[in-house]
Structure formats: structure tokens, C-alpha cells
Amino acid sequence: MARRGPRGGGAVKRERILRAAIRIFSQKGYFNSKVSEIARPAGVADGTIYLYFKNKDDLLISLFEEKMGEVVADVRARVADGGGALPRLRIFIRNHMDLLTREAGLIEVIQVELRQSNKFMKEYVPVKFLEYLDVISGILEDGKREGVFRSDLNVTLARRAIFGALDEISLAYVLSRKRKYDPAAAAEEVYRIFAEGLAPHATKKGEDE
């Protein structure tokens, strides 16, 4: 867990450090980045960072947890006003893909740099990520009750499938210099695939032939 830091503008300074870390990690890569390079754009001394974070690993994980918490809160608010399960699913998918441009630096850090942290991959329990999946679960459970999704739908598997598709497309977008995917168009296609595939009337090809 990250340290709280000293009193007196601590929250503002901490936010500056996190934003600077996103910028440096996305530009230079996690392993090639130095704490001193984060301190400069954050407007703090090198040693000040250690008042808030134990080390660079702690900074990376705290960055993910806190920023992911903001993403979860934001998407919850967006889907809350969406109405039924289908429009809420579309909002969720659109919002996820929109993050590629709205929070480009953060998404690059999450998609590429975070995966290279052994501490994160092996030791960290991604609480906020699980909360993000729970938003999908809520939509799917409501869809089953509304009858727009199959009554026998395995929500645990379905939410992973939805996130997995979005994650794969996001990673391809981040890694592709030519940006093969248009986020908005990709969001609509992913929505159609899942909205139609999860529907009660979905049948296998040839089943009714």
C-alpha cells in the first residue's frame, strides 16, 4: 500500500507524481524510467517521491489502483443513466474504447508496462480491476432478468469474454503504430457481437436449417 505522504498539499502533490509517472512510463517504458525523471515534471525533489511511495514498483501499482478506481467510478456513473441492460452494455463498451484516446498515456501504461511488472502479475490482488469486471456482471445479470440475455448465461465467463475482447483490441491499438483500429467503430462491432451472441434467440448456424 502506498504511503499517505506529508501534510500540506499532500494530495495535490501525490496526484502530480502519479500524472508524471504516467507520462514518463508511457514515453520511456517502466524499466527504462528513473525516479528522478518522474520527479522533474511532477515539480518535486527525487526524495519526495519516497515519502509517498516505497519504490518504483509501489508507484506503478498505486498508479494502477488509484487511476483504475477513477475509471470504475466514472463508468458506474455512465451506465447508471443508461436504462436497460443492452444500452448499458453499449455504454460500457464505448467508454472502454474511448479511454484509448481520452486517457492514452494511462492505457498504454496499463496495457504494456504493467504486464512487465513481476510484482504486479504475481503478488498483487487487483481489487479495482475486479470491481471493473463487477460492472459488467451487473449489466449481464440485469439482462438475464430483463430477458434480453439468455437465462442460462454464465455471467462469470461472459464478463471475462467481454473484457478479454476489449483488452485484446486495446492492446493491438496501443502496439500498432498505424493504429489499425478506430476505437469508436471497434466499440460498435464488439457491442454487436456480444449483444447478438448473448441474446436468447441466438442459434447455431444450421440449427434451424
JOSULWO-V603652 format. One line per field, one symbol per residue. phi: phi as a letter, one per 40 degrees, with the letter a starting at -180 (. if undefined). psi: psi as a letter, one per 40 degrees, with the letter a starting at -180 (. if undefined). A space follows every 50 residues. Layout:
# JOSULWO-V603652
phi = ???
psi = ???
This chain:
# JOSULWO-V603652
phi = .cccgccggccccccccccccdcccccbgccccbdcccccccgbcdccdc cbbcacccccccdcccccccccccccccccccgccccccccccccccccc bcbdcccccccbcccccccccbbcccdcccccccccdcccccccccgcbd ccccccccccccccccccccccccccccfcbcdcccccccdcdccccccd ccbcdgcbc
psi = hiidiiigeddddddddddddddddddeiddeiiddddddeefiidddde ddidadddddddddddddddddddddddddeebidddddddddddddddd ddfdddddddddddeehddddddhhgdddddddddddddddddddeeeih dehhddddddddddddddddddddehdegdhhdddddddddddddddeid ehiihede.
